[in-house]
Amino acid sequence: MLWGRRGRPGRSVPDASSVRLPGPWQHRDVSANGIRLHVAETGDAGAPLVVLLHGFPEFWWTWRRQLPALAEAGFRAVAVDLRGYGDSDKPPRGYDLWTLAGDVAGLIRALGEPTARIVGHGSEVSGRFYCCAHCARTADASAGFEVRDAVGAYPG
């Protein structure tokens, strides 16, 4: 059976317009770790990179308030739809933390940066394990980590 680039046969895939929402950011696709990742990006290209990772079961929109604030603070902010979410590819496998860490490391390289600050949220356990997997996989790709357990608990 052939798998489409966007998911399992017979499953409905959302129209890109349902996740590529307008705002003070630009949407684009980035090829990383063998898949296509959708990102929403704002800020100057030469500014320090901040990669924003959503939790389950969300997508880049989780960071809509932080994107412009980070750009105003002098950062290049990139909110990604992780593998299987939003408008990114939905391959049949590769959802383990080691592969997801490779996706983010590949994204940082594809964005043309040697390092990035990574901000994520989700369950405390998966966020911390993700950070450990990322550090083990790419010891020099991260300038810093921030793991938040619940974005909704913070004003904005």
Backbone as a printed PyTorch tensor [residue, N CA C, xyz], in Angstrom:
tensor([[[ 0.8420, -1.1830,  0.0000],
         [ 0.0000,  0.0000,  0.0000],
         [ 0.8840,  1.2420,  0.0000]],

        [[ 0.5260,  2.2140, -0.7870],
         [ 1.2850,  3.4520, -0.8380],
         [ 0.7710,  4.4320,  0.2010]],

        [[ 1.7010,  5.0850,  0.8690],
         [ 1.3470,  6.1050,  1.8440],
         [ 1.5480,  7.4600,  1.1980]],

        [[ 0.5890,  8.3180,  1.3630],
         [ 0.7340,  9.6810,  0.8560],
         [ 1.7350, 10.4510,  1.6940]],

        [[ 2.2130, 11.5590,  1.1700],
         [ 3.1950, 12.3440,  1.9140],
         [ 2.5700, 13.0180,  3.1230]],

        [[ 1.2640, 13.0100,  3.2180],
         [ 0.5940, 13.7360,  4.2760],
         [-0.1240, 12.8400,  5.2780]],

        [[-0.0570, 11.5290,  5.1500],
         [-0.7220, 10.7100,  6.1490],
         [-1.2350,  9.3920,  5.6080]],

        [[-1.9990,  8.7110,  6.4280],
         [-2.5320,  7.4010,  6.0700],
         [-3.6340,  7.5160,  5.0270]],

        [[-3.7480,  6.5000,  4.1610],
         [-4.8470,  6.5020,  3.1820],
         [-6.1930,  6.5010,  3.8980]],

        [[-7.1230,  7.2330,  3.3490],
         [-8.4640,  7.2510,  3.9140],
         [-8.6550,  8.2630,  5.0320]],

        [[-7.5810,  8.7910,  5.5490],
         [-7.7180,  9.8100,  6.5920],
         [-7.8350, 11.1810,  5.9450]],

        [[-8.6930, 11.9940,  6.4870],
         [-8.8160, 13.3320,  5.9290],
         [-7.6660, 14.1940,  6.4440]],

        [[-7.1220, 14.9810,  5.5620],
         [-6.0340, 15.8820,  5.9060],
         [-6.5920, 17.2920,  5.8520]],

        [[-6.3690, 18.0900,  6.9000],
         [-6.9410, 19.4340,  6.8960],
         [-6.3750, 20.2730,  5.7640]],

        [[-7.1930, 21.1520,  5.2470],
         [-6.7530, 22.0930,  4.2450],
         [-5.7110, 23.0170,  4.8760]],

        [[-4.6660, 23.3550,  4.1110],
         [-3.5910, 24.1920,  4.6370],
         [-4.1070, 25.5180,  5.1850]],

        [[-5.1830, 26.0420,  4.6110],
         [-5.6980, 27.3320,  5.0710],
         [-6.2320, 27.2630,  6.4980]],

        [[-6.5180, 26.0600,  6.9870],
         [-7.0310, 25.9420,  8.3530],
         [-5.9310, 26.0760,  9.3950]],

        [[-4.6580, 25.9830,  8.9940],
         [-3.5540, 26.1490,  9.9470],
         [-2.5920, 27.2710,  9.5580]],

        [[-2.6390, 27.7230,  8.3340],
         [-1.7640, 28.8180,  7.8930],
         [-2.5230, 30.1360,  8.0730]],

        [[-2.7120, 30.4810,  9.3110],
         [-3.5310, 31.6330,  9.6630],
         [-2.7370, 32.9340,  9.5390]],

        [[-3.4000, 34.0080,  9.1050],
         [-2.6930, 35.2770,  8.8970],
         [-2.2890, 35.9350, 10.2090]],

        [[-1.2570, 36.7340, 10.1280],
         [-0.7670, 37.4750, 11.2790],
         [ 0.5540, 38.1280, 10.9400]],

        [[ 1.2690, 38.6300, 11.9350],
         [ 2.5470, 39.3050, 11.6870],
         [ 3.7010, 38.3130, 11.5160]],

        [[ 3.4570, 37.2250, 10.8340],
         [ 4.4480, 36.1850, 10.5970],
         [ 4.3300, 35.7140,  9.1590]],

        [[ 5.3360, 34.9670,  8.7180],
         [ 5.3160, 34.3760,  7.3940],
         [ 5.2760, 32.8600,  7.5540]],

        [[ 4.5150, 32.2120,  6.6980],
         [ 4.4480, 30.7550,  6.6860],
         [ 5.3750, 30.2350,  5.5930]],

        [[ 6.0360, 29.1220,  5.8760],
         [ 6.8080, 28.4500,  4.8370],
         [ 7.0400, 27.0050,  5.2350]],

        [[ 7.4770, 26.2210,  4.2620],
         [ 7.8130, 24.8260,  4.4900],
         [ 9.3240, 24.6880,  4.5160]],

        [[ 9.8160, 23.8580,  5.4380],
         [11.2510, 23.6170,  5.5790],
         [11.4640, 22.1090,  5.5340]],

        [[12.4220, 21.6830,  4.7240],
         [12.7590, 20.2660,  4.6500],
         [13.7960, 19.9580,  5.7220]],

        [[13.4780, 19.0010,  6.5940],
         [14.3820, 18.6470,  7.6890],
         [14.1950, 17.1800,  8.0590]],

        [[15.2880, 16.4690,  8.2000],
         [15.2650, 15.0680,  8.6500],
         [14.3840, 14.1910,  7.7580]],

        [[14.3300, 14.5070,  6.4780],
         [13.5880, 13.6940,  5.5260],
         [12.1030, 13.9820,  5.4260]],

        [[11.6160, 14.9990,  6.1120],
         [10.1980, 15.3670,  6.0250],
         [10.0630, 16.8680,  5.7930]],

        [[ 8.8260, 17.2780,  5.5030],
         [ 8.5130, 18.6930,  5.3210],
         [ 7.8380, 19.1980,  6.5890]],

        [[ 8.4030, 20.2570,  7.1630],
         [ 7.8350, 20.8710,  8.3570],
         [ 7.2950, 22.2560,  8.0070]],

        [[ 6.0890, 22.5400,  8.4530],
         [ 5.5090, 23.8730,  8.2910],
         [ 5.9520, 24.7260,  9.4700]],

        [[ 6.3690, 25.9770,  9.1830],
         [ 6.7420, 26.8970, 10.2460],
         [ 6.0570, 28.2430, 10.0310]],

        [[ 5.8290, 28.9350, 11.1310],
         [ 5.4230, 30.3380, 11.1220],
         [ 6.6030, 31.0890, 11.7240]],

        [[ 7.0630, 32.1260, 11.0220],
         [ 8.3240, 32.7720, 11.3750],
         [ 8.1650, 34.2770, 11.4160]],

        [[ 8.8420, 34.9080, 12.3600],
         [ 8.8680, 36.3570, 12.4540],
         [10.2080, 36.7950, 13.0320]],

        [[10.5570, 38.0430, 12.7970],
         [11.8320, 38.5660, 13.2820],
         [12.8600, 38.6510, 12.1680]],

        [[13.9750, 39.2820, 12.4760],
         [15.0380, 39.4820, 11.4880],
         [15.8740, 38.2310, 11.3100]],

        [[16.2880, 37.9780, 10.0680],
         [17.0610, 36.7770,  9.7410],
         [18.3640, 36.6880, 10.5200]],

        [[19.0170, 37.7730, 10.8340],
         [20.2900, 37.7350, 11.5500],
         [20.1690, 37.6760, 13.0600]],

        [[18.9530, 37.7590, 13.5750],
         [18.7380, 37.7760, 15.0290],
         [18.8960, 36.3670, 15.6080]],

        [[19.1460, 36.2630, 16.9210],
         [19.2420, 34.9370, 17.5520],
         [17.9460, 34.1510, 17.3530]],

        [[18.0880, 32.8710, 17.0190],
         [16.9430, 32.0180, 16.7050],
         [16.3220, 31.4180, 17.9600]],

        [[14.9960, 31.5050, 18.0390],
         [14.2140, 30.8310, 19.0690],
         [13.2410, 29.8980, 18.3500]],

        [[13.3090, 28.5990, 18.6480],
         [12.4070, 27.6110, 18.0570],
         [11.3610, 27.2510, 19.0960]],

        [[10.1000, 27.3850, 18.7370],
         [ 8.9730, 27.1590, 19.6470],
         [ 8.2900, 25.8400, 19.2900]],

        [[ 8.2320, 24.9230, 20.2530],
         [ 7.6700, 23.5890, 20.0440],
         [ 6.3640, 23.4490, 20.8190]],

        [[ 5.3050, 23.0970, 20.1230],
         [ 3.9940, 22.9370, 20.7540],
         [ 3.8970, 21.5840, 21.4570]],

        [[ 2.8830, 21.4390, 22.2780],
         [ 2.6150, 20.1680, 22.9480],
         [ 1.4960, 19.4130, 22.2590]],

        [[ 1.0930, 18.3210, 22.8480],
         [ 0.0090, 17.4930, 22.3330],
         [-1.3110, 18.0590, 22.8300]],

        [[-2.3080, 18.1460, 22.0210],
         [-2.4700, 17.8850, 20.5940],
         [-2.5690, 19.1940, 19.8150]],

        [[-1.6320, 20.0720, 19.9560],
         [-1.7170, 21.4170, 19.4040],
         [-0.9250, 21.5690, 18.1100]],

        [[-0.7530, 22.7960, 17.6680],
         [ 0.0700, 23.0970, 16.4960],
         [ 0.6790, 24.4770, 16.7090]],

        [[ 1.3560, 25.0420, 15.7230],
         [ 2.1260, 26.2700, 15.8960],
         [ 1.3140, 27.4040, 16.5050]],

        [[ 0.0240, 27.4300, 16.2950],
         [-0.8690, 28.5090, 16.7490],
         [-0.7700, 28.7350, 18.2560]],

        [[-0.3460, 27.7320, 18.9980],
         [-0.1340, 27.8560, 20.4460],
         [ 0.7400, 29.0690, 20.7710]],

        [[ 1.6640, 29.3940, 19.8720],
         [ 2.6670, 30.4330, 20.1170],
         [ 2.3220, 31.7610, 19.4410]],

        [[ 1.0820, 31.9560, 18.9940],
         [ 0.7230, 33.1530, 18.2300],
         [ 0.9860, 34.4440, 18.9990]],

        [[ 0.8580, 34.4390, 20.3050],
         [ 1.0960, 35.6620, 21.0830],
         [ 2.5850, 35.8790, 21.3520]],

        [[ 3.3350, 34.7890, 21.4560],
         [ 4.7530, 34.9110, 21.7420],
         [ 5.5740, 35.2890, 20.5070]],

        [[ 5.1170, 34.8980, 19.3090],
         [ 5.8790, 35.1960, 18.0870],
         [ 6.1780, 36.6900, 17.9320]],

        [[ 5.1720, 37.5730, 17.9300],
         [ 5.4870, 38.9970, 17.7630],
         [ 6.2600, 39.5730, 18.9490]],

        [[ 5.9830, 39.0950, 20.1510],
         [ 6.7020, 39.5940, 21.3300],
         [ 8.1880, 39.2500, 21.2510]],

        [[ 8.5060, 38.0480, 20.8110],
         [ 9.9070, 37.6560, 20.6610],
         [10.5850, 38.4700, 19.5590]],

        [[ 9.8830, 38.7110, 18.4590],
         [10.4560, 39.5250, 17.3800],
         [10.7350, 40.9400, 17.8730]],

        [[ 9.8080, 41.5070, 18.6370],
         [10.0070, 42.8510, 19.1860],
         [11.1770, 42.8860, 20.1680]],

        [[11.4480, 41.7670, 20.8210],
         [12.5570, 41.6790, 21.7720],
         [13.8950, 41.4100, 21.0740]],

        [[13.8820, 41.3270, 19.7290],
         [15.1230, 41.1720, 18.9930],
         [15.4800, 39.7560, 18.5900]],

        [[14.5100, 38.8390, 18.6340],
         [14.7690, 37.4530, 18.2670],
         [14.1240, 37.1230, 16.9220]],

        [[14.6390, 36.1020, 16.2880],
         [13.9940, 35.4610, 15.1360],
         [13.2240, 34.2850, 15.7220]],

        [[11.9120, 34.3660, 15.7280],
         [11.0720, 33.3480, 16.3590],
         [10.4390, 32.4560, 15.3000]],

        [[10.5550, 31.1520, 15.4990],
         [10.0090, 30.1740, 14.5680],
         [ 9.1690, 29.1720, 15.3450]],

        [[ 7.8660, 29.1520, 15.0600],
         [ 6.9690, 28.1630, 15.6630],
         [ 6.7230, 27.0870, 14.6160]],

        [[ 6.9930, 25.8480, 14.9750],
         [ 6.9340, 24.7430, 14.0200],
         [ 5.7280, 23.8540, 14.3080]],

        [[ 5.1260, 23.3430, 13.2370],
         [ 4.1820, 22.2340, 13.3740],
         [ 5.0410, 20.9770, 13.3920]],

        [[ 5.1030, 20.3080, 14.5230],
         [ 5.9240, 19.1080, 14.6230],
         [ 5.3850, 18.0070, 13.7190]],

        [[ 6.1960, 17.0220, 13.4670],
         [ 5.8540, 15.8390, 12.6580],
         [ 4.4640, 15.3290, 13.0700]],

        [[ 3.5790, 15.2130, 12.0830],
         [ 2.2470, 14.6700, 12.3390],
         [ 1.2010, 15.6930, 12.7420]],

        [[ 1.5730, 16.9560, 12.8660],
         [ 0.6410, 17.9890, 13.3260],
         [ 0.4850, 19.0880, 12.2830]],

        [[-0.6300, 19.8060, 12.3730],
         [-0.8520, 20.9740, 11.5380],
         [-0.6450, 20.6880, 10.0640]],

        [[ 0.1780, 21.5080,  9.4140],
         [ 0.4130, 21.3560,  7.9790],
         [ 1.7630, 20.7000,  7.6850]],

        [[ 2.3970, 20.0750,  8.6760],
         [ 3.6340, 19.3260,  8.4400],
         [ 3.3020, 17.9170,  7.9540]],

        [[ 4.3110, 17.2470,  7.3930],
         [ 4.1070, 15.8700,  6.9350],
         [ 3.6560, 14.9640,  8.0720]],

        [[ 2.9170, 13.9390,  7.6950],
         [ 2.3780, 12.9770,  8.6540],
         [ 2.7920, 11.5710,  8.2290]],

        [[ 4.0780, 11.2500,  8.3700],
         [ 4.5340,  9.9230,  7.9470],
         [ 3.9900,  8.8320,  8.8710]],

        [[ 4.0030,  7.5750,  8.4220],
         [ 3.4350,  6.4900,  9.2230],
         [ 4.2630,  6.1270, 10.4600]],

        [[ 5.5130,  6.5680, 10.5330],
         [ 6.3520,  6.2340, 11.7000],
         [ 7.3080,  7.3820, 11.9740]],

        [[ 8.0490,  7.2640, 13.0690],
         [ 9.0350,  8.2810, 13.4150],
         [ 8.5580,  9.2520, 14.4800]],

        [[ 7.7020,  8.7830, 15.3750],
         [ 7.1570,  9.6760, 16.3940],
         [ 7.8280,  9.5010, 17.7580]],

        [[ 8.9620,  8.8130, 17.7720],
         [ 9.7180,  8.6530, 19.0190],
         [10.5250,  9.9320, 19.2790]],

        [[10.9450, 10.1200, 20.5260],
         [11.6390, 11.3510, 20.8900],
         [12.9690, 11.5060, 20.1680]],

        [[13.6630, 10.4190, 19.8940],
         [14.9450, 10.4890, 19.1900],
         [14.7500, 11.0710, 17.7860]],

        [[13.7140, 10.6000, 17.0720],
         [13.4420, 11.1080, 15.7260],
         [12.9600, 12.5530, 15.7840]],

        [[12.1040, 12.8680, 16.7490],
         [11.6290, 14.2470, 16.8930],
         [12.7880, 15.1940, 17.1890]],

        [[13.7440, 14.7470, 17.9990],
         [14.9390, 15.5540, 18.2680],
         [15.7100, 15.7810, 16.9720]],

        [[15.7900, 14.7590, 16.1320],
         [16.4410, 14.9060, 14.8310],
         [15.7050, 15.8790, 13.9290]],

        [[14.3710, 15.8870, 14.0070],
         [13.5830, 16.8410, 13.2280],
         [13.9520, 18.2780, 13.6100]],

        [[14.0320, 18.5380, 14.9140],
         [14.3240, 19.8980, 15.3810],
         [15.7670, 20.2800, 15.0540]],

        [[16.7020, 19.3570, 15.2430],
         [18.0960, 19.6460, 14.8860],
         [18.2050, 19.9310, 13.3900]],

        [[17.4940, 19.1490, 12.5660],
         [17.4850, 19.3820, 11.1230],
         [16.8460, 20.7120, 10.7700]],

        [[15.7960, 21.0850, 11.4960],
         [15.1390, 22.3640, 11.2690],
         [16.1020, 23.5150, 11.5410]],

        [[16.8200, 23.4440, 12.6590],
         [17.7720, 24.5040, 13.0090],
         [18.8100, 24.6510, 11.8950]],

        [[19.3480, 23.5300, 11.4260],
         [20.3280, 23.5750, 10.3300],
         [19.7000, 24.1140,  9.0460]],

        [[18.4840, 23.6690,  8.7240],
         [17.8160, 24.1140,  7.4980],
         [17.5000, 25.6100,  7.5330]],

        [[17.3270, 26.1550,  8.7270],
         [17.0970, 27.5930,  8.8700],
         [18.4010, 28.3820,  8.7790]],

        [[19.5190, 27.6680,  8.6210],
         [20.8070, 28.3170,  8.4320],
         [21.4920, 28.7730,  9.6920]],

        [[21.1150, 28.1920, 10.8210],
         [21.6960, 28.6030, 12.0960],
         [22.4620, 27.4500, 12.7350]],

        [[23.5760, 27.7450, 13.4000],
         [24.3130, 26.6880, 14.0880],
         [23.7010, 26.3240, 15.4450]],

        [[23.0050, 27.2670, 16.0660],
         [22.4020, 27.0330, 17.3830],
         [21.0480, 27.7230, 17.4550]],

        [[20.2830, 27.3540, 18.4760],
         [18.9860, 27.9910, 18.7090],
         [18.6200, 27.8550, 20.1800]],

        [[17.7810, 28.7520, 20.6190],
         [17.1290, 28.6000, 21.9180],
         [15.8400, 27.8450, 21.6300]],

        [[15.5710, 26.8190, 22.4120],
         [14.4040, 25.9780, 22.1680],
         [13.4500, 26.1270, 23.3420]],

        [[12.2030, 26.4670, 23.0110],
         [11.1610, 26.6100, 24.0280],
         [10.0740, 25.6060, 23.6900]],

        [[ 9.7060, 24.7800, 24.6510],
         [ 8.6700, 23.7930, 24.4150],
         [ 7.7170, 23.7120, 25.5860]],

        [[ 6.5740, 23.1360, 25.3360],
         [ 5.6460, 22.8510, 26.4190],
         [ 4.8980, 21.5730, 26.0980]],

        [[ 4.2930, 21.0460, 27.1000],
         [ 3.5830, 19.7860, 26.9910],
         [ 3.6850, 19.1190, 28.3470]],

        [[ 3.5770, 17.8110, 28.3590],
         [ 3.7070, 17.1470, 29.6470],
         [ 5.1380, 17.3100, 30.1420]],

        [[ 5.2920, 17.4720, 31.4130],
         [ 6.6150, 17.6980, 32.0040],
         [ 7.5820, 16.5880, 31.6160]],

        [[ 7.1120, 15.3600, 31.6680],
         [ 7.9900, 14.2290, 31.3800],
         [ 8.4380, 14.2410, 29.9290]],

        [[ 7.5040, 14.3720, 28.9750],
         [ 7.9050, 14.3120, 27.5710],
         [ 8.7750, 15.4990, 27.2000]],

        [[ 8.4900, 16.6750, 27.7530],
         [ 9.3200, 17.8450, 27.4570],
         [10.7470, 17.6670, 27.9300]],

        [[10.9070, 17.1520, 29.1300],
         [12.2650, 16.9580, 29.6580],
         [12.9790, 15.8290, 28.9350]],

        [[12.2760, 14.7470, 28.5920],
         [12.9100, 13.6770, 27.8310],
         [13.2900, 14.1620, 26.4410]],

        [[12.4330, 14.9930, 25.8340],
         [12.7670, 15.5470, 24.5300],
         [14.0730, 16.3290, 24.6280]],

        [[14.1900, 17.1800, 25.6420],
         [15.4000, 17.9810, 25.7990],
         [16.6310, 17.1020, 25.9610]],

        [[16.5140, 16.0480, 26.7400],
         [17.6490, 15.1290, 26.9270],
         [18.0100, 14.4590, 25.6060]],

        [[17.0120, 14.0120, 24.8470],
         [17.2770, 13.3690, 23.5530],
         [17.9190, 14.3540, 22.5910]],

        [[17.4340, 15.5860, 22.5970],
         [17.9990, 16.5910, 21.7050],
         [19.4530, 16.8750, 22.0730]],

        [[19.7260, 17.0210, 23.3540],
         [21.1050, 17.2880, 23.7790],
         [22.0200, 16.1290, 23.4160]],

        [[21.5530, 14.9150, 23.6140],
         [22.3700, 13.7480, 23.2990],
         [22.6190, 13.6410, 21.8030]],

        [[21.6420, 14.0230, 21.0080],
         [21.7620, 13.8840, 19.5560],
         [22.5670, 15.0090, 18.9360]],

        [[22.4390, 16.2050, 19.4620],
         [23.0970, 17.3720, 18.8660],
         [23.6790, 18.2380, 19.9640]],

        [[24.7730, 17.8380, 20.4960],
         [25.3550, 18.5190, 21.6560],
         [25.6290, 19.9940, 21.4120]],

        [[25.8740, 20.3870, 20.1720],
         [26.2140, 21.7840, 19.9250],
         [25.1150, 22.5880, 19.2430]],

        [[23.9230, 22.0350, 19.0680],
         [22.8790, 22.7270, 18.3130],
         [21.9830, 23.6090, 19.1640]],

        [[22.1250, 23.5610, 20.4660],
         [21.2070, 24.3070, 21.3200],
         [21.9450, 25.3000, 22.1900]],

        [[21.4770, 26.5350, 22.1580],
         [22.0460, 27.5550, 23.0210],
         [21.3410, 27.5590, 24.3670]],

        [[20.1240, 27.0130, 24.4390],
         [19.3930, 26.9900, 25.6960],
         [18.0540, 26.3090, 25.5340]],

        [[17.5070, 25.8530, 26.6510],
         [16.2090, 25.1830, 26.6720],
         [15.2910, 25.8630, 27.6620]],

        [[14.0210, 25.8370, 27.3610],
         [12.9900, 26.2550, 28.3050],
         [11.8260, 25.3070, 28.1060]],

        [[11.4070, 24.6230, 29.1450],
         [10.2840, 23.7030, 29.0550],
         [ 9.1600, 24.2310, 29.9290]],

        [[ 8.0090, 24.4340, 29.3330],
         [ 6.8240, 24.8970, 30.0530],
         [ 5.7880, 23.7890, 30.0340]],

        [[ 5.1410, 23.5700, 31.1560],
         [ 4.1640, 22.4990, 31.2500],
         [ 2.7840, 22.9110, 30.7550]],

        [[ 2.4770, 24.1900, 30.7980],
         [ 1.1590, 24.6430, 30.3440],
         [ 1.2370, 26.0930, 29.9200]],

        [[ 1.0920, 26.3370, 28.6280],
         [ 1.1470, 27.7110, 28.1290],
         [ 0.0100, 28.5240, 28.6970]],

        [[-1.1620, 27.9160, 28.8610],
         [-2.3330, 28.6440, 29.3340],
         [-2.1700, 29.2540, 30.7130]],

        [[-1.1970, 28.8030, 31.4690],
         [-0.9960, 29.3160, 32.8140],
         [-0.2710, 30.6540, 32.8080]],

        [[ 0.1890, 31.1090, 31.6750],
         [ 0.9470, 32.3470, 31.5880],
         [ 0.1210, 33.4080, 30.8860]],

        [[ 0.1840, 34.6490, 31.3620],
         [-0.6190, 35.7050, 30.7520],
         [-0.2380, 35.9140, 29.2960]],

        [[-1.1820, 36.3500, 28.5270],
         [-0.8730, 36.6910, 27.1380],
         [-1.9220, 36.2030, 26.2620]]])
